[in-house]
Amino acid sequence: MSPPGKWFTCTPLRFKGDHTFFARDSGLLCKGFQEIGVACKAIMPGPPMDDDQTEDLIRTDYRNLEDAAWWRSLGGEGVIFYGWGDGRYLSIVRAIKAAGLILITNLDTGGLFSMVNGFRAYTGSLWRGITGRRGINLNGLTYFAFRVAYSASLRLIRVDYPRAKHLREADVIGSVSPLAMERIQKVCRVYGGECLASKVRLIPHANASYMIDDPMVERERLLIAVGRWDDEKIKGTDLLLATVEMLVARDSDLVIEIYGTFAPKMTAWHQRLPLDGRNRVRFVGSVPNATLRLAMQRARISLCTSLGEGYHTVSAEALCSGCSVVGPDVPEVPSMKWFTAGPYGQIALRTAAGLTDAVVAELNAWDTGQRDPAGTSAHWGRLLHAPRVAERILGMVGELKDVRL
């Protein structure tokens, strides 16, 4: 078998191209290909930004992304395109295909994105999202009614039809969790029959290879929570604080470390805690991923309180590092069902009481020897580490070539 040719990852948005970009998603997958000896570069629109890692990054004019000749000039074998299946990028995926490249389009979504998912499933998700952000009030109810009417009519033409054309161009449609994959397959059967649905495959987001268990580090009675806590509605900041208050009262030995960007209210909340609680609830702030892994190697549990997540990278990183996870049992965080299917954590009602009970149960599982950080790390590392995800993609490409022969 001939060695794999050059590969590219591509996003149509102009992000920073520094170390933070190459620590997740398309940038990290690029690194995963490199780790297994396959030439790969990430592609983004220009102009350049300060601290771009130019050895791994191609910046180009957006118009080149829509030019088959430009793609052909790169001389590669294939592209993993992080474009959410969005019809706005149809000209890009058509250019990639016209250049003779293999196209894997990545859908970073929980899969409930269309009325085609089914009226009840889609409107239920819409209701939870809108009321979670806006509340159950006249404004929220009016906006919900508008979105239902729009989704059942004009949106099918403006959004679904272009998305269907985008997905039909792909050789593989990547989904980031098994439940999301089932949902996307259902939509694809409507968009293009069983032939299109068969293109949907599980390609989880890559995790850094340094996210592993360290057997030399003692697991503390420590829970961590990581998020953009200034995005209060989506990340569930109020739910986090209420859950932490209950946990501090329920377990007198538990230490809680909170990482990320903080909402202003959090400082005042922390000051209102009893002295013992203030000492055991620690605000750490934002740290690089390579530093965050040190906390994950000490911790027992990672907590998610989000209203919705296409994937939830933090939970995946925690599993690879040997933690177990606790998160909400809601359709908008479908990866949680996958992450907790086994001795890897718990899902619960998205309430402070529900999540608190799940954390306490999980701590008990650790206390009674039912959790194995080395085994957890090994299992999820085989599935999620960037080199393993790259190998999974190359395996799919090999199957495609065999079919075409």
C-alpha positions as CSV (number, residue, x, y, z in Angstrom):
1,M,0.0,0.0,0.0
2,S,1.4,3.4,-0.9
3,P,1.9,5.8,2.0
4,P,-0.8,8.5,2.6
5,G,-0.4,11.7,0.7
6,K,-0.5,15.2,2.1
7,W,-3.6,16.2,4.1
8,F,-5.2,19.4,5.1
9,T,-7.6,20.6,7.7
10,C,-9.5,23.8,6.9
11,T,-11.8,26.2,8.6
12,P,-13.5,29.1,6.6
13,L,-13.2,31.4,9.6
14,R,-10.3,33.6,10.5
15,F,-9.2,32.5,13.9
16,K,-5.9,33.1,15.7
17,G,-3.3,30.6,14.4
18,D,-1.3,30.4,17.6
19,H,-0.8,27.6,20.1
20,T,-4.5,27.8,21.2
21,F,-5.7,27.0,17.7
22,F,-3.4,24.0,17.5
23,A,-4.7,22.7,20.9
24,R,-8.2,21.8,19.6
25,D,-10.4,21.0,16.7
26,S,-9.0,21.4,13.2
27,G,-5.6,22.7,14.4
28,L,-5.1,19.7,16.8
29,L,-6.2,17.2,14.2
30,C,-3.5,18.6,11.9
31,K,-1.0,17.9,14.6
32,G,-2.5,14.4,15.0
33,F,-1.7,13.6,11.3
34,Q,1.8,14.9,11.8
35,E,2.2,12.6,14.9
36,I,1.6,9.5,12.7
37,G,4.0,10.7,10.0
38,V,1.5,12.1,7.6
39,A,2.2,15.6,6.1
40,C,-0.6,18.0,7.1
41,K,-1.2,21.7,7.3
42,A,-4.2,23.7,8.6
43,I,-5.7,26.2,6.2
44,M,-7.5,29.5,7.2
45,P,-8.4,32.7,5.5
46,G,-5.9,35.6,5.9
47,P,-4.5,38.0,6.5
48,P,-1.9,36.7,9.0
49,M,-2.2,37.3,12.7
50,D,0.5,37.8,15.3
51,D,1.8,34.5,16.7
52,D,0.6,32.4,13.8
53,Q,2.4,29.1,13.8
54,T,3.5,29.5,10.2
55,E,5.2,26.1,9.9
56,D,1.8,24.4,10.3
57,L,-0.6,27.0,8.9
58,I,-1.5,28.2,5.4
59,R,-3.2,31.6,5.4
60,T,-4.8,32.6,2.1
61,D,-7.3,34.9,0.5
62,Y,-10.9,33.7,1.1
63,R,-11.4,33.7,-2.7
64,N,-8.7,31.0,-3.1
65,L,-10.8,28.7,-0.9
66,E,-13.4,28.8,-3.6
67,D,-10.9,28.2,-6.5
68,A,-10.4,24.6,-7.6
69,A,-7.1,25.5,-9.3
70,W,-5.7,26.8,-6.0
71,W,-6.7,23.6,-4.2
72,R,-5.2,21.6,-7.0
73,S,-1.9,23.5,-6.7
74,L,-1.4,22.3,-3.1
75,G,-1.0,18.7,-4.3
76,G,-2.7,17.0,-1.4
77,E,-4.9,13.9,-1.0
78,G,-7.7,15.2,1.0
79,V,-9.3,17.9,3.2
80,I,-11.1,17.7,6.5
81,F,-13.4,20.8,6.3
82,Y,-14.7,22.3,9.5
83,G,-17.7,24.1,8.0
84,W,-20.7,22.7,10.0
85,G,-22.3,21.5,6.8
86,D,-23.3,25.1,6.2
87,G,-24.6,25.9,2.8
88,R,-22.7,29.2,2.9
89,Y,-19.6,27.3,2.2
90,L,-21.0,25.3,-0.8
91,S,-18.6,27.0,-3.2
92,I,-15.6,25.9,-1.0
93,V,-16.6,22.3,-0.9
94,R,-17.3,22.2,-4.6
95,A,-13.9,23.7,-5.3
96,I,-12.2,21.0,-3.1
97,K,-14.1,18.3,-5.0
98,A,-13.4,19.8,-8.4
99,A,-9.7,19.7,-7.5
100,G,-9.9,16.0,-7.2
101,L,-9.4,15.9,-3.4
102,I,-11.2,13.7,-0.9
103,L,-13.6,15.8,1.2
104,I,-14.5,15.0,4.8
105,T,-16.9,17.6,6.1
106,N,-17.1,17.9,9.9
107,L,-20.4,18.6,11.6
108,D,-19.6,20.0,15.1
109,T,-23.2,19.6,16.3
110,G,-25.4,17.6,18.5
111,G,-27.5,16.9,15.4
112,L,-30.8,18.6,16.3
113,F,-30.5,21.3,13.7
114,S,-33.6,21.0,11.4
115,M,-37.3,20.4,11.4
116,V,-36.3,17.3,9.4
117,N,-35.2,15.8,12.7
118,G,-38.8,15.5,13.5
119,F,-41.3,18.1,14.7
120,R,-41.3,17.0,18.4
121,A,-37.5,16.5,18.7
122,Y,-36.6,19.8,16.9
123,T,-39.2,22.0,18.6
124,G,-38.4,20.5,22.0
125,S,-34.8,21.4,21.5
126,L,-35.7,24.9,20.2
127,W,-37.9,25.4,23.3
128,R,-35.2,24.4,25.7
129,G,-32.7,26.6,24.0
130,I,-34.8,29.7,23.8
131,T,-36.4,29.5,27.2
132,G,-33.0,28.6,28.7
133,R,-31.5,31.8,27.3
134,R,-34.5,34.2,27.4
135,G,-36.7,32.7,30.1
136,I,-40.4,31.7,29.9
137,N,-41.9,35.1,29.2
138,L,-43.7,37.0,26.4
139,N,-40.4,37.7,24.7
140,G,-39.3,34.1,24.8
141,L,-42.7,32.7,23.8
142,T,-43.0,35.1,20.8
143,Y,-39.5,34.3,19.6
144,F,-40.2,30.5,19.9
145,A,-43.4,30.8,17.9
146,F,-41.5,32.8,15.2
147,R,-38.7,30.2,15.0
148,V,-41.1,27.3,14.7
149,A,-42.9,29.0,11.9
150,Y,-39.7,30.0,10.1
151,S,-38.1,26.5,10.6
152,A,-41.2,24.8,9.0
153,S,-41.2,27.1,6.0
154,L,-38.5,29.5,4.7
155,R,-35.7,27.9,6.6
156,L,-36.2,24.7,4.7
157,I,-35.3,26.6,1.6
158,R,-32.7,29.0,2.9
159,V,-30.8,26.7,5.2
160,D,-31.7,23.0,4.7
161,Y,-31.6,23.0,0.9
162,P,-28.1,24.6,0.7
163,R,-26.9,22.3,3.6
164,A,-28.2,19.2,1.7
165,K,-26.1,20.3,-1.4
166,H,-23.1,20.8,0.8
167,L,-23.4,17.4,2.4
168,R,-23.9,15.7,-1.0
169,E,-20.4,16.9,-2.0
170,A,-18.7,15.1,0.8
171,D,-17.1,11.7,0.7
172,V,-17.5,11.3,4.4
173,I,-19.7,13.3,6.8
174,G,-18.1,13.4,10.2
175,S,-20.2,13.4,13.4
176,V,-18.6,14.0,16.8
177,S,-20.7,11.6,18.9
178,P,-22.8,8.4,18.3
179,L,-26.1,10.0,19.2
180,A,-25.4,13.0,17.0
181,M,-24.5,10.6,14.2
182,E,-27.9,8.9,14.4
183,R,-29.6,12.2,14.2
184,I,-27.6,13.4,11.3
185,Q,-28.2,10.1,9.5
186,K,-31.9,10.7,9.9
187,V,-31.7,14.1,8.3
188,C,-29.5,12.8,5.5
189,R,-32.0,10.1,4.6
190,V,-34.4,13.0,3.9
191,Y,-31.7,15.1,2.1
192,G,-30.4,12.3,-0.1
193,G,-31.6,8.9,0.8
194,E,-29.7,5.9,2.3
195,C,-26.7,6.7,0.0
196,L,-26.2,10.0,1.8
197,A,-26.9,8.6,5.2
198,S,-24.3,5.9,4.7
199,K,-21.6,8.6,4.5
200,V,-22.2,9.7,8.1
201,R,-19.4,8.4,10.3
202,L,-18.2,8.9,13.8
203,I,-15.2,11.2,13.9
204,P,-14.9,12.7,17.4
205,H,-12.9,15.9,18.0
206,A,-9.3,15.2,18.6
207,N,-7.7,15.4,22.0
208,A,-4.1,16.2,22.7
209,S,-1.9,13.1,23.3
210,Y,-0.6,14.7,26.6
211,M,-4.1,14.3,28.1
212,I,-3.3,11.0,29.9
213,D,-3.4,9.6,33.3
214,D,-0.2,10.0,35.3
215,P,0.1,7.0,37.7
216,M,2.7,8.9,39.8
217,V,0.1,11.6,40.7
218,E,-2.3,10.9,43.5
219,R,-6.0,11.4,42.8
220,E,-7.3,14.0,45.2
221,R,-10.8,14.4,46.5
222,L,-11.1,17.1,43.8
223,L,-13.8,18.2,41.4
224,I,-13.0,20.5,38.5
225,A,-15.3,22.6,36.4
226,V,-14.0,24.3,33.2
227,G,-15.9,26.8,31.0
228,R,-16.5,30.3,29.8
229,W,-18.5,31.2,32.9
230,D,-19.1,34.7,31.5
231,D,-21.4,33.0,28.9
232,E,-23.8,32.5,31.7
233,K,-26.8,31.0,30.0
234,I,-25.0,28.5,27.7
235,K,-22.5,27.3,30.3
236,G,-25.0,27.3,33.2
237,T,-23.1,29.6,35.6
238,D,-26.0,29.9,38.0
239,L,-26.5,26.1,38.0
240,L,-22.7,25.6,38.6
241,L,-22.8,27.9,41.7
242,A,-25.9,26.3,43.1
243,T,-24.5,22.9,42.6
244,V,-21.2,23.8,44.2
245,E,-23.0,25.3,47.3
246,M,-24.8,22.0,47.7
247,L,-21.6,19.9,47.3
248,V,-19.7,22.0,49.8
249,A,-22.5,21.3,52.3
250,R,-22.8,17.6,51.5
251,D,-19.1,16.6,51.5
252,S,-16.8,18.3,54.0
253,D,-13.6,17.0,52.3
254,L,-14.3,17.9,48.7
255,V,-12.2,20.5,47.0
256,I,-13.6,22.3,43.9
257,E,-11.4,24.1,41.4
258,I,-13.1,26.3,38.8
259,Y,-11.2,27.2,35.6
260,G,-12.1,29.6,32.8
261,T,-13.4,33.1,32.3
262,F,-15.5,34.3,35.2
263,A,-18.8,36.2,35.3
264,P,-18.7,39.3,37.6
265,K,-21.3,37.8,39.9
266,M,-19.0,34.9,40.8
267,T,-16.6,36.9,43.1
268,A,-19.5,38.2,45.2
269,W,-21.0,34.7,45.4
270,H,-17.7,33.3,46.6
271,Q,-17.4,35.9,49.3
272,R,-20.9,34.9,50.6
273,L,-19.8,31.3,51.2
274,P,-18.9,30.2,54.7
275,L,-15.2,30.4,55.5
276,D,-14.7,26.6,55.1
277,G,-16.5,26.8,51.7
278,R,-14.3,29.7,50.5
279,N,-11.2,27.7,51.3
280,R,-12.4,24.7,49.4
281,V,-13.8,26.4,46.4
282,R,-10.9,27.9,44.4
283,F,-11.2,30.2,41.4
284,V,-8.2,29.4,39.2
285,G,-9.0,31.2,36.0
286,S,-7.9,30.5,32.4
287,V,-4.9,28.3,31.9
288,P,-3.3,26.7,28.8
289,N,-4.4,23.2,28.0
290,A,-1.0,21.7,28.9
291,T,-1.5,23.2,32.4
292,L,-5.1,22.1,32.7
293,R,-4.1,18.5,32.2
294,L,-2.1,18.7,35.5
295,A,-5.4,19.5,37.3
296,M,-7.2,16.7,35.4
297,Q,-4.5,14.3,36.5
298,R,-5.1,15.2,40.2
299,A,-8.9,15.3,40.0
300,R,-11.5,12.6,40.3
301,I,-14.4,14.3,38.6
302,S,-15.0,16.9,35.9
303,L,-18.4,18.6,36.0
304,C,-20.4,20.0,33.1
305,T,-23.5,22.2,33.6
306,S,-24.1,23.4,30.0
307,L,-27.4,24.1,28.4
308,G,-26.1,22.8,25.1
309,E,-22.8,21.5,23.7
310,G,-22.2,20.0,20.2
311,Y,-19.5,17.9,21.9
312,H,-18.0,19.1,25.2
313,T,-14.3,18.9,24.7
314,V,-13.5,19.4,28.4
315,S,-15.3,16.2,29.4
316,A,-13.4,14.3,26.6
317,E,-10.1,15.7,27.9
318,A,-10.9,14.7,31.4
319,L,-11.7,11.2,30.4
320,C,-8.4,10.9,28.5
321,S,-6.7,12.2,31.7
322,G,-8.3,9.5,33.8
323,C,-11.1,11.5,35.4
324,S,-14.7,10.5,35.4
325,V,-17.4,13.0,34.3
326,V,-20.8,14.2,35.5
327,G,-23.1,16.1,33.3
328,P,-26.7,16.9,32.3
329,D,-29.0,14.4,30.8
330,V,-30.4,16.7,28.1
331,P,-30.7,16.1,24.3
332,E,-28.6,19.2,23.6
333,V,-25.5,17.6,25.2
334,P,-25.6,14.2,23.4
335,S,-21.9,13.3,24.0
336,M,-22.7,12.9,27.7
337,K,-24.6,9.7,27.0
338,W,-21.5,8.3,25.2
339,F,-19.0,9.5,27.8
340,T,-20.9,8.0,30.7
341,A,-21.9,4.7,29.1
342,G,-19.7,2.5,31.3
343,P,-17.7,3.1,34.5
344,Y,-16.8,6.6,33.3
345,G,-19.3,8.8,35.1
346,Q,-22.9,9.8,35.6
347,I,-25.6,11.8,33.8
348,A,-28.4,13.5,35.8
349,L,-31.3,15.9,35.6
350,R,-30.0,19.4,34.8
351,T,-30.8,20.7,38.3
352,A,-28.5,21.5,41.2
353,A,-30.0,18.7,43.2
354,G,-29.7,16.2,40.3
355,L,-26.1,17.1,39.6
356,T,-25.2,17.1,43.2
357,D,-26.6,13.6,43.8
358,A,-24.7,12.4,40.7
359,V,-21.4,13.9,42.0
360,V,-21.9,12.3,45.4
361,A,-22.6,8.9,43.8
362,E,-19.5,9.3,41.6
363,L,-17.4,10.1,44.6
364,N,-18.7,7.0,46.3
365,A,-17.8,5.0,43.2
366,W,-14.2,6.3,43.6
367,D,-14.2,5.5,47.3
368,T,-15.3,1.9,46.8
369,G,-12.7,1.2,44.0
370,Q,-15.2,1.2,41.1
371,R,-13.2,3.8,39.1
372,D,-9.9,3.0,37.4
373,P,-8.2,6.2,36.1
374,A,-5.5,4.2,34.1
375,G,-8.2,2.1,32.4
376,T,-10.4,5.2,31.7
377,S,-7.4,7.0,30.2
378,A,-6.4,4.1,28.1
379,H,-9.9,3.5,26.8
380,W,-10.7,7.1,25.8
381,G,-7.2,7.8,24.6
382,R,-7.6,5.0,22.0
383,L,-10.7,6.7,20.8
384,L,-10.0,10.4,21.1
385,H,-6.2,11.2,21.0
386,A,-5.4,13.1,17.9
387,P,-3.2,10.5,16.2
388,R,-5.9,7.9,16.8
389,V,-8.6,10.1,15.2
390,A,-6.2,10.7,12.2
391,E,-5.8,7.0,11.9
392,R,-9.5,6.5,12.0
393,I,-9.9,9.0,9.1
394,L,-7.3,7.3,7.0
395,G,-9.0,3.9,7.6
396,M,-12.3,5.4,6.3
397,V,-10.4,6.8,3.3
398,G,-8.9,3.3,2.6
399,E,-12.5,1.8,2.7
400,L,-13.5,4.5,0.1
401,K,-10.7,3.6,-2.2
402,D,-11.5,-0.1,-1.9
403,V,-15.1,0.5,-2.9
404,R,-14.1,2.6,-5.8
405,L,-11.8,-0.1,-7.1
